[in-house]
Amino acid sequence: MIDAVQILLIIVITILTTVMTIIGIEVFKVLKELRQSLTKINNMLEDLKKVGHMISEPVEEASTFLAGLKRGIKAFKSISELFKNGAE
């Protein structure tokens, strides 16, 4: 009926099928974990972007303020020189 080679072949095919199924399940688990990790990294990068914007905005405003202050001082000096020249 069934000789030893056929029995051995059935056993090997069964074992290989089981191993390949387990490997497939583990690959899906790893891919799922990788997806979760990438989602967390993406969220962290978005938070970093928000923090960077929160830091850069006040610095930019301070720079604009200082530039305006510099122009104001320059205008004040020009006006005061005008009055000095007019007084002489």
Order of alpha helices (4+ residues) and beta strands (2+ residues): alpha
